[in-house]
Amino acid sequence: MRISVVGCGYLGAVHAASMAELGHDVVGVDVDEPKIAALAQARAPFYEPGFEDLLARTLATGRLRFTTDVADAAGAQVHFVCVGTPQKRGEYAADLRFVEAATESLLQVLAPGDLVVGKSTVPVGTAARLAEVVTEKVPGAVLVWNPEFLREGFAVQDTLHPDRLVYGLPGGADGETAKRTLDEVYADIVARGTPKVVTDYATAEMVKTAANSFLATKISFINAMAELCEATGADVLQLADAIGFDDRIGRKFLNAGLGFGGGCLPKDIRAFMARAGELGADQALTFLREVDNINMRRRIRMVELAREVCDGSLLGKRIAVLGAAFKPDSDDIRDSPALNVAAQLQLQGAVVCVTDPAAVDNSRRQWPQLDYADTPEEAAARADAVLVLTEWRQYRELDPVAFGQVVRQKRVLDGRNALDREAWTAAGWTYRALGRRAG
């Protein structure tokens, strides 16, 4: 099929290349000229394992191209809208300007029978409103909502091998036609027996925000337990293991530590709360406010813990921060807990040096006041404390004996409960972690 993808950021670029991998003829459209130029030369404008190889492979087939001119999307049968929905400045609500602009831009190339497929995460009610615009301006064109469920670091896998497909469709014959078209787009995925939920607009819009809200709640729950563990002397890692054996609970997302960040969970739960308030159902989601508060308290507690291990004062202390991205296998620093902690440490007088395998360049642009290093050893040279704030494999596998030779004081704060405490303490390190006894 001929497909266009409007918005070639993280979601759109991966989706465009993945659709070409599935055999479709794809054009990616974005107004950002440097980004389009990079993608056209098979250079990924962000770090995502496996994506650059996929990009080069699909460009070489001739089935994938990129443009800044939406007119090049004319003739496509299916148009995916993959633009961002950031949090509004000074508000909890989602900023829908980019979704609205992308949809508006497609009106000039849509033809009757074309499908507009929203993949962006939007507040409930957005699809119905945009559908009216599309059908009014281009009778016979149909809008559907097909939310994405990408995990950064696994985006290619999650696009080509998703754990489910969700179709939010209009009623009647248009909905049936749209379902058949989506089944054709995802033919290989559907043929593998991938679970599929065919539903209405509102349910499809809520699936992503409900899923992210649940995951955020689970993370904040175990971090609330970490607060109690610190007060009682219990061990949150053993607690998580014990309750995780209950298959009603499960062990995933019960990793206590610095909490969540990134471009999805924080802004999605806030937008969910804002939309519930607009609908007069705000009491249903008041618990998410505490989920958010618990998450932010973890950052404050990490700074307090650093002060504790540095003999009560951060002034003039050299602190190495291992990790800048909000999660490993990504260069995404949006709402990064690691960088937030690093900045707070510096404000309290510490000399902070940050390192990360992928996110140093992004961090330097956004946080130029911090110092940066290319390696953990360089960042930790003569350090009074080392903070592991993003659980990159490279940091989990550090040799505590060799690493101890570069620091001034063997004090490590494990912000992700990612290190082997016994190995580090055996090597002479003072080990501290959120929700665990001192080692």
C-alpha positions as CSV (number, residue, x, y, z in Angstrom):
1,M,0.0,0.0,0.0
2,R,1.0,3.6,-0.3
3,I,1.4,5.2,3.1
4,S,2.3,8.6,4.5
5,V,3.6,9.3,8.0
6,V,3.2,12.9,9.2
7,G,5.7,13.7,11.9
8,C,9.1,12.0,11.8
9,G,10.2,12.3,15.3
10,Y,10.8,9.3,17.5
11,L,7.4,7.6,16.9
12,G,7.0,8.7,13.2
13,A,10.5,7.8,12.0
14,V,10.4,4.4,13.5
15,H,6.9,3.8,12.2
16,A,7.7,4.9,8.7
17,A,10.7,2.6,8.4
18,S,8.8,-0.3,10.0
19,M,5.9,0.1,7.5
20,A,8.5,0.0,4.6
21,E,10.0,-3.1,6.2
22,L,6.5,-4.6,6.0
23,G,6.5,-4.0,2.3
24,H,4.6,-0.8,1.9
25,D,5.6,2.3,-0.1
26,V,6.1,5.0,2.5
27,V,6.8,8.7,2.5
28,G,7.7,10.4,5.8
29,V,6.8,14.1,6.2
30,D,8.1,16.6,8.6
31,V,8.7,20.4,8.7
32,D,12.1,20.0,10.3
33,E,14.5,20.2,7.4
34,P,17.7,19.0,9.2
35,K,15.8,16.0,10.6
36,I,14.5,15.1,7.2
37,A,17.9,15.5,5.6
38,A,19.5,13.2,8.3
39,L,16.8,10.5,7.9
40,A,17.1,10.6,4.1
41,Q,20.9,9.8,4.5
42,A,20.1,7.0,6.9
43,R,21.3,8.9,9.9
44,A,19.0,8.6,12.9
45,P,18.4,11.9,14.7
46,F,18.0,10.0,18.0
47,Y,19.5,7.0,19.7
48,E,17.4,3.8,19.3
49,P,19.0,0.3,19.1
50,G,18.4,-1.3,15.7
51,F,16.7,1.7,14.1
52,E,19.6,3.0,12.0
53,D,20.1,-0.4,10.5
54,L,16.4,-0.6,9.7
55,L,16.5,2.9,8.3
56,A,19.4,2.1,5.9
57,R,17.9,-1.2,4.9
58,T,14.4,0.2,4.0
59,L,15.8,3.3,2.3
60,A,17.9,1.0,0.1
61,T,14.8,-0.8,-1.1
62,G,13.4,2.4,-2.5
63,R,10.2,1.9,-0.5
64,L,11.0,4.7,2.0
65,R,11.6,8.3,1.4
66,F,11.4,11.5,3.4
67,T,10.2,15.0,2.5
68,T,9.3,18.4,4.0
69,D,6.4,18.9,1.5
70,V,3.1,17.4,2.6
71,A,2.0,17.5,-1.1
72,D,4.3,14.5,-1.6
73,A,1.8,12.5,0.5
74,A,-0.9,12.8,-2.2
75,G,-1.9,9.5,-3.6
76,A,-1.3,7.6,-0.3
77,Q,-4.2,5.5,0.8
78,V,-3.3,5.6,4.5
79,H,-1.9,8.7,6.4
80,F,-0.5,8.2,9.9
81,V,-0.4,11.1,12.2
82,C,2.6,10.6,14.5
83,V,3.4,14.1,16.0
84,G,4.0,14.9,19.6
85,T,1.6,16.0,22.2
86,P,3.7,17.7,24.9
87,Q,2.5,19.1,28.1
88,K,1.2,22.7,27.9
89,R,3.6,25.2,29.5
90,G,2.3,26.0,32.9
91,E,-0.6,23.5,32.7
92,Y,-1.2,19.7,33.1
93,A,-3.2,19.5,29.8
94,A,-1.7,18.2,26.6
95,D,-0.8,20.6,23.8
96,L,-2.7,19.4,20.7
97,R,-1.4,22.1,18.3
98,F,0.8,19.7,16.4
99,V,-1.9,17.0,16.0
100,E,-4.3,19.6,14.8
101,A,-1.8,21.2,12.4
102,A,-0.8,17.7,11.0
103,T,-4.4,16.8,10.4
104,E,-5.1,20.2,8.8
105,S,-2.1,19.8,6.5
106,L,-3.4,16.4,5.3
107,L,-6.7,18.0,4.1
108,Q,-5.0,19.3,1.0
109,V,-4.0,15.8,-0.1
110,L,-6.8,13.6,1.1
111,A,-9.2,11.9,-1.3
112,P,-12.5,10.1,-0.6
113,G,-11.7,6.6,0.7
114,D,-8.4,7.6,2.3
115,L,-7.7,6.7,5.9
116,V,-6.3,9.1,8.4
117,V,-4.8,7.1,11.3
118,G,-4.0,8.9,14.5
119,K,-1.2,7.3,16.6
120,S,-0.3,10.2,18.9
121,T,-1.3,10.0,22.5
122,V,-4.3,12.4,22.9
123,P,-6.9,13.3,25.5
124,V,-10.2,11.4,25.1
125,G,-12.6,13.2,22.7
126,T,-9.8,14.4,20.3
127,A,-10.5,11.8,17.7
128,A,-14.2,12.5,17.5
129,R,-13.5,16.2,17.1
130,L,-10.8,15.7,14.4
131,A,-13.1,13.1,12.6
132,E,-15.7,15.9,12.1
133,V,-13.1,18.1,10.5
134,V,-11.9,15.4,8.2
135,T,-15.3,14.2,7.0
136,E,-16.6,17.8,6.6
137,K,-13.6,18.9,4.4
138,V,-13.1,15.6,2.5
139,P,-16.4,13.6,2.4
140,G,-15.6,9.9,2.2
141,A,-12.3,10.2,4.0
142,V,-12.3,8.4,7.4
143,L,-10.3,9.0,10.6
144,V,-9.4,6.2,13.0
145,W,-7.3,6.0,16.1
146,N,-4.6,3.4,16.4
147,P,-2.5,4.2,19.6
148,E,1.2,3.3,19.8
149,F,2.8,1.4,22.6
150,L,6.5,1.9,22.0
151,R,9.1,1.4,24.7
152,E,12.2,3.5,24.1
153,G,15.0,1.1,23.6
154,F,12.6,-1.5,22.0
155,A,10.8,0.7,19.5
156,V,11.6,-1.3,16.4
157,Q,10.6,-4.6,18.1
158,D,7.4,-3.0,19.5
159,T,6.4,-1.7,16.1
160,L,7.1,-4.9,14.1
161,H,6.1,-7.3,16.8
162,P,3.5,-5.5,19.0
163,D,1.8,-7.2,21.9
164,R,-1.5,-5.9,20.7
165,L,-3.2,-3.8,18.1
166,V,-6.0,-1.3,19.0
167,Y,-8.3,0.1,16.4
168,G,-10.6,3.0,17.4
169,L,-13.2,3.1,14.6
170,P,-16.3,5.1,13.7
171,G,-19.5,3.1,13.5
172,G,-21.2,1.7,10.4
173,A,-19.8,0.9,7.0
174,D,-17.0,3.4,7.4
175,G,-15.7,1.6,10.4
176,E,-15.9,-1.8,8.6
177,T,-14.0,-0.5,5.6
178,A,-11.4,1.1,7.9
179,K,-10.9,-2.1,9.8
180,R,-10.2,-4.0,6.6
181,T,-7.7,-1.3,5.5
182,L,-5.8,-1.5,8.8
183,D,-5.8,-5.3,8.6
184,E,-4.1,-4.9,5.2
185,V,-1.6,-2.4,6.6
186,Y,-0.7,-4.8,9.4
187,A,-1.3,-8.0,7.4
188,D,2.0,-9.7,8.6
189,I,1.3,-8.7,12.2
190,V,-2.3,-9.8,12.1
191,A,-1.3,-13.1,10.5
192,R,0.9,-14.0,13.4
193,G,-2.2,-14.0,15.7
194,T,-1.4,-10.7,17.4
195,P,-4.3,-9.8,19.8
196,K,-6.5,-7.1,18.4
197,V,-9.0,-4.9,20.1
198,V,-11.5,-3.2,17.8
199,T,-13.4,-0.5,19.6
200,D,-14.7,3.1,19.5
201,Y,-12.7,6.3,19.5
202,A,-12.9,7.1,23.2
203,T,-11.8,3.6,24.3
204,A,-8.9,3.6,21.9
205,E,-7.7,7.0,23.1
206,M,-7.9,5.9,26.7
207,V,-5.9,2.7,26.3
208,K,-2.5,4.4,26.1
209,T,-3.1,6.8,28.9
210,A,-4.7,4.1,31.1
211,A,-1.7,1.8,30.5
212,N,0.8,4.5,31.3
213,S,-1.1,5.6,34.4
214,F,-1.1,2.0,35.6
215,L,2.6,1.6,35.0
216,A,3.3,4.9,36.7
217,T,1.2,3.8,39.7
218,K,3.0,0.6,40.0
219,I,6.4,2.4,40.0
220,S,5.2,4.9,42.5
221,F,3.7,2.2,44.7
222,I,7.0,0.4,45.1
223,N,8.8,3.8,45.7
224,A,6.2,4.5,48.4
225,M,7.2,1.2,49.9
226,A,10.8,2.2,49.7
227,E,10.0,5.3,51.8
228,L,8.5,3.0,54.5
229,C,11.5,0.6,54.2
230,E,13.8,3.4,55.0
231,A,11.8,4.3,58.0
232,T,11.6,0.7,59.3
233,G,14.9,-0.9,58.2
234,A,13.2,-3.2,55.7
235,D,14.7,-4.0,52.3
236,V,12.6,-2.9,49.3
237,L,14.4,-5.2,46.9
238,Q,13.5,-8.3,48.9
239,L,10.0,-6.9,49.4
240,A,9.5,-6.4,45.7
241,D,10.8,-9.9,45.0
242,A,8.4,-11.4,47.6
243,I,5.2,-9.7,46.4
244,G,6.2,-10.1,42.8
245,F,5.8,-13.9,43.0
246,D,2.1,-13.3,43.3
247,D,1.0,-13.6,39.6
248,R,-1.8,-11.0,40.3
249,I,1.0,-8.5,41.0
250,G,4.0,-9.6,39.0
251,R,7.6,-8.4,39.4
252,K,7.8,-6.1,36.4
253,F,7.8,-2.3,37.1
254,L,8.4,-3.0,40.8
255,N,12.0,-1.7,40.7
256,A,12.3,0.9,43.5
257,G,14.6,3.8,42.8
258,L,14.7,7.3,41.3
259,G,11.4,6.9,39.6
260,F,10.1,7.5,36.1
261,G,10.7,10.3,33.6
262,G,10.8,10.7,29.8
263,G,8.4,12.1,27.4
264,C,5.4,9.8,28.1
265,L,4.6,8.8,31.6
266,P,4.9,12.1,33.4
267,K,3.0,14.2,30.8
268,D,0.4,11.5,30.0
269,I,-0.7,11.0,33.6
270,R,-1.0,14.8,34.0
271,A,-2.9,15.2,30.8
272,F,-5.2,12.3,32.0
273,M,-5.9,14.2,35.2
274,A,-6.5,17.4,33.3
275,R,-9.0,15.8,30.9
276,A,-10.8,14.1,33.7
277,G,-11.3,17.5,35.3
278,E,-12.7,18.9,32.1
279,L,-15.1,16.0,31.9
280,G,-16.2,16.5,35.6
281,A,-14.7,13.2,36.6
282,D,-11.6,14.5,38.3
283,Q,-12.2,12.6,41.5
284,A,-11.7,9.3,39.6
285,L,-8.0,10.2,39.0
286,T,-7.0,12.1,42.2
287,F,-4.7,9.2,43.1
288,L,-2.6,10.1,40.1
289,R,-1.6,13.3,41.8
290,E,0.0,11.3,44.6
291,V,1.6,9.0,42.1
292,D,3.2,12.1,40.6
293,N,4.2,13.5,44.0
294,I,5.8,10.2,45.1
295,N,7.8,10.1,41.9
296,M,9.1,13.7,42.4
297,R,10.0,13.0,46.0
298,R,12.4,10.3,45.0
299,R,14.6,13.0,43.3
300,I,14.6,15.1,46.5
301,R,15.4,12.0,48.6
302,M,18.4,11.1,46.3
303,V,19.9,14.6,46.8
304,E,19.4,14.2,50.6
305,L,21.1,10.8,50.5
306,A,24.0,12.3,48.6
307,R,24.3,15.0,51.3
308,E,24.2,12.3,54.0
309,V,27.0,10.2,52.6
310,C,29.1,13.4,52.0
311,D,29.2,14.0,55.7
312,G,26.3,16.4,55.8
313,S,27.4,19.0,53.2
314,L,27.6,19.0,49.4
315,L,29.6,22.2,49.3
316,G,32.8,21.6,47.2
317,K,32.2,17.9,47.0
318,R,33.0,16.2,43.7
319,I,30.0,14.1,42.6
320,A,30.1,11.7,39.6
321,V,26.6,11.1,38.0
322,L,26.5,8.0,35.9
323,G,23.5,8.4,33.6
324,A,21.7,11.3,32.0
325,A,19.0,9.7,29.8
326,F,15.7,9.0,31.6
327,K,16.2,5.3,30.9
328,P,19.0,3.0,29.4
329,D,19.2,2.4,25.6
330,S,18.0,5.9,24.9
331,D,19.3,9.4,24.5
332,D,16.0,10.9,25.6
333,I,16.6,13.4,28.5
334,R,13.0,14.8,28.7
335,D,12.1,15.1,32.4
336,S,15.2,13.0,33.2
337,P,15.4,12.2,36.9
338,A,19.2,11.8,36.6
339,L,19.7,15.3,35.2
340,N,17.2,16.8,37.7
341,V,19.2,15.4,40.6
342,A,22.5,16.5,39.0
343,A,21.3,20.0,38.7
344,Q,20.0,20.1,42.3
345,L,23.4,18.8,43.5
346,Q,25.2,21.6,41.7
347,L,22.8,24.2,43.1
348,Q,23.7,23.0,46.6
349,G,27.4,23.6,45.9
350,A,28.6,20.2,44.6
351,V,31.0,20.0,41.6
352,V,29.1,17.6,39.4
353,C,30.3,15.7,36.4
354,V,27.8,13.7,34.3
355,T,28.4,10.9,31.9
356,D,26.1,8.7,29.7
357,P,26.8,6.3,26.8
358,A,24.3,8.1,24.5
359,A,22.8,11.3,26.0
360,V,25.8,13.6,26.7
361,D,25.3,15.7,23.6
362,N,21.6,16.2,24.3
363,S,22.4,16.9,28.0
364,R,25.1,19.5,27.2
365,R,22.7,21.4,25.0
366,Q,19.9,21.6,27.6
367,W,22.1,21.7,30.7
368,P,25.3,23.5,29.7
369,Q,26.0,24.5,33.3
370,L,26.9,20.9,34.2
371,D,30.3,19.3,33.5
372,Y,30.4,16.2,31.3
373,A,32.7,13.3,30.7
374,D,32.9,10.5,28.1
375,T,33.5,7.6,30.4
376,P,32.6,6.6,34.0
377,E,36.2,6.7,35.0
378,E,36.7,10.2,33.7
379,A,33.6,11.4,35.5
380,A,34.6,9.7,38.7
381,A,38.1,10.9,38.9
382,R,38.8,12.1,42.5
383,A,35.1,11.9,43.2
384,D,33.7,12.1,46.8
385,A,30.7,10.1,45.8
386,V,29.4,8.2,42.7
387,L,25.7,8.2,41.8
388,V,24.3,5.6,39.4
389,L,21.1,7.2,38.2
390,T,20.4,5.4,34.8
391,E,20.8,1.6,34.8
392,W,22.9,1.2,31.7
393,R,24.4,-2.2,31.3
394,Q,27.9,-0.6,31.2
395,Y,27.3,0.7,34.8
396,R,25.8,-2.5,36.1
397,E,28.9,-4.3,34.9
398,L,31.5,-1.9,36.3
399,D,34.3,-3.6,38.3
400,P,34.1,-2.1,41.7
401,V,37.7,-2.9,42.5
402,A,39.2,-1.2,39.5
403,F,36.7,1.6,39.6
404,G,37.6,2.2,43.2
405,Q,41.1,3.2,42.2
406,V,39.9,6.4,40.4
407,V,37.7,7.9,43.1
408,R,38.8,9.9,46.2
409,Q,36.1,8.3,48.4
410,K,34.5,4.9,47.8
411,R,30.9,5.9,48.3
412,V,28.3,4.8,45.8
413,L,24.6,5.7,45.7
414,D,22.7,3.2,43.6
415,G,19.7,5.2,42.4
416,R,18.3,2.3,40.4
417,N,19.0,-0.7,42.7
418,A,21.0,-1.9,39.7
419,L,24.4,-2.9,41.3
420,D,25.5,-6.0,43.1
421,R,25.6,-4.6,46.7
422,E,27.7,-7.5,48.0
423,A,30.4,-7.1,45.3
424,W,30.7,-3.3,45.9
425,T,30.8,-3.5,49.7
426,A,33.4,-6.4,49.4
427,A,35.5,-4.0,47.3
428,G,35.4,-1.5,50.2
429,W,32.6,0.8,49.0
430,T,30.0,2.4,51.2
431,Y,26.8,1.4,49.4
432,R,23.5,3.3,49.7
433,A,20.3,2.8,47.8
434,L,16.7,4.1,48.1
435,G,14.7,1.8,50.3
436,R,17.6,-0.4,51.3
437,R,19.9,-0.7,54.4
438,A,23.3,0.9,54.2
439,G,26.0,-1.4,53.1
